Amino acid sequence: MPSPSQIRPEPLISSPITRRTVLKAGGTLLLSVFAPMSAMAAQILAVRVWPAEDYTRVTLENDSILKATHFIVKDPERLVVDIEGLELNPTLKGLVAKIQSNDPYIKQVRVGQNRPNVVRLVFDLKEEVTPQLFTLPPAGSYNHRLIFDLYPVREPDLIAQMIEKGDWSSDPAKPPMADTHTPPPALPLPESGKPPVAVAPVTPVVPPVPDVRPEQRPEARPQPGQKVVRMITIALDPGHGGEDPGAMGSRGSREKDVVLAIAKRLKTKLELQPNMRVMLTRDADFFVPLGMRVEKARKVQADLFVSIHADAFIQPTARGSSVFVLSEKGATSTAARWLANKENQADLIGGVNVKNHDKQLASVLLDLSTTAQINDSMKLGKAVLREIGGINRLHKGSVEQAGFAVLKAPDIPSILIETAFISNPEEEAKLTDNGYQDQMADAIVTGIKNYFAKNPPLAKSRLT
């Protein structure tokens, strides 16, 4: 293994290997003939970087399976990756420009030909990381992929993050804001071609937060004189993300962008309600495995799990909104089964490190769904479907059931909302429209409120 001193401060790109090398030994000419290395080397087809607070992912898409080794160098922190069977090409050199200044974990990357047929990447890091390197076989529209996932050594406290991002008021004199306030819209998608709508920003306010430190857990005992209020925690799950774009519209709209925009609107509106707080399974364009979405919801002790999607079908005439819950006995329709199978393939396209997959988490997803959870999910689904039907045509007038992996939290009522068909040109235009996104968020909020009005959350005391 190369020592740290062998890591050059700047990348060195070697000279092209010649076809013939002439050596003189003892007066005898020795002729060595080499095949051009470029003819045997794998080709990098694309490079992509997905920075996020959860982790940063670097993807090298290539035309064959690559073998890579890596090691960490200290003081300063660096990740060194050697990739065999590879010659440097312009696409791989372009990785340098892909690193953004706001990347949480990567400061910069240096790329060079370390030795014949081996390319070295040196990632200068902003902090200590736990790297995971793995390969993925071709899936969806992707060829072979070599993945580098850079996770923070210290696992983030999801509850503390949720409290911090909620931006709740600590002024007891301020009452909760009325439902009539409109949250600032998310930026319109580039594909929509529409200018952003100017809306005055508002600050979500809920009951006071009396000195909750980030390290405090919700189950901590209240101090004398401290008010205990039952907080409702809702996990919002924008589908797909990062390597997984989800469904695509005819105008180029991507499901992952549309559902993230709707989820952000919905988060703002829910946090205007008294005693509600929200955790997003992703708040930017990065991929979250299906099991981890469920695990995130359980870590914050969510009362509800709402997954947001925008489905597609092979025929552009398909249209309408839908709500799904989990089924223990099979799908309620062929379309529901087809959709569940498609959504469950997200891990294949988005890319999961199978070797590090938590077996305990897998058992939760596969074995522990309960009848009570499904019954509560059905009540929530009906309440939300009723409201969605007021703003868009329903694909089917009742809540459907299928084996969606993302709905398998055993202790959290969970629904999956298909907001509209992105494959339908008319509905694609709606999905990228600020007004429709706002209406959809309003309808979901009303449905959730109606559900809790008839089904109060369990009496778990949480400090606000």
C-alpha positions, 0 to 999 in steps of 0.5 A: 500500500502506498505511503502518505508520502507517495500522494502527490500534492498535484495530480500527475498525468503520465505520458502516453505509453508507446507501442515500442520500447527499445532497450539496450542490454550488453550490446543487444537490442531488446524490442518490447512490444506493448498493446496500447493500454487505452484499447484494454482499459475501461471507459468512464462514461459519466461522473456525478456527485450528490452532496447532502448533509446525510452523506456525499455520494460520488458515482463513476459510470463505466462500461465494465466492472471496475476494481478499486481499493482505498485508504484514509490518510490523516493530518489533513484528512484525505481519502485515496482511491486507486482504480485498476484497469483504467486510463485517465480520460476527459470525463474522469478529469471532469470530476474535479469541477463537479465538487461544489464549495458547499459540499459538507464533506469534500473540499476538493478532488485530485485525479491522476494516472498513478501508474500504468492502468491505475488511476488515483483519486485523492479526496481532500476532506473537510472532516473525518468520514467513514467511506463505503465503496461498492459497485452496482450492476447495470440498472434502469438507464445506467451502465456499471457504476462504481460508488463512493459514499462518504458518511460522517463518522458521528451519526447525526441526531435526527431529532435535534436536526428536526427541532433545529430546522423547524424554526419554531418560535420560543416567544410564548406571547405569539399565538400559532399562525392561522391556516390562511397563511401561504408558505413561500413556494418552492422554486419552479422546476427548470423544465417548467419554463415558468418564472417563480411566483413572488410570495412574501415569506412567512415564519412557521410558528407553533407552541413555545420551545422552552430551552430544548437543547439538541442533545435532549431526547423527546422522552426526557423528563420535564423540569419543574414548571416546564410545560409538557405538550403532546407533539405530533411528529410527521415523517414526509418522504419525497420519493426517489432522489439522487441517482434515482430520478423516478418517473419522467414526463414528456417535457423532461420533468423529473419525479424526484424534483416535483415531489421534493417541491411538494414535500417542502410546501407541505412541511411548511404548512404542517408546521403552521399547525399547533403541536406539529413538527415534520421530518423530511427523509430527504431535503435535497437531491440525494438518494435514500434507500427504502429501508432507511426512509422507514428507519428515519421515521422510527428514529424520530418516533413519527406518528405518521409516515407520508410518502409522496410520488408522481407516478407514470404509466406506459400510456400517456392517457393514464391520469388521476391521483391515488392513495395507497396503503400496505397490503398483507394479502396482495395488491387490490388491483393489477395496477397497484401491484405493478406500481408497487413493484416499480417503486420497490425497484428504487434501491436497484436504481438509486444504489444500495450497498448490499454488503452493509445492509442492516439485517435487522432493518430488513427483518423490520421491513419484511416481517413486522407489519401489523394489522393495526398499522394497516387499519390506521393507515387505511383511515388516514388514507381515506381522509387524505384521498377525500381531500385530494379528490377536491382538487384533482380527478381520482385515478380510483375512488378508494384507497388501494393496497399493495406491498410497498416496501416503504410503507412497512413500518410496523408501528407507524400509520403509513400512506403513499400518495401518487399526486398525479401522473407525470407521464400525462402531459396535462398532469405534468403541467399541473405538477410543475405549477406552483398553484397546483403544488400548493393546492395539493399540500393544502389538501394533504394537510386538511386530510391529516387534520381530519384524521387526527380529529377522529384518531387522536395520537397515542399519549406519548408525552414529548417536550416541545 
